[in-house]
């Protein structure tokens, strides 16, 4: 998954919302086995918040956006034991119509 301005703003917003409760935690996205995992914790210490635990303080699971040259797709996520998980979907390329052959 590419880091887009929208994802950067989403990560910054999530970090700002969590900063008061977690003071120095980071938010990052990992691509694991065809799934996007939105993690929360201390990246440099390899500390990931879990559920049950700090991940349960989020009021709702975030929706990620997958973008490609074919367009964008909304990916709802679910709460896993150590991340919010969104399954990536294959993006279909838009084809331009071909003129009829004679």
Secondary structure, 3 states (H helix, E strand, C coil): CCCCHHHHHHHHHHHHHHHHHHCCCEEEEEEECCEEEEEEEEHHHCEECCCCCHHHHCCCCCEEEEEECCEEEEEECEECCCCEEEECCCCCCCCCCCCCCC
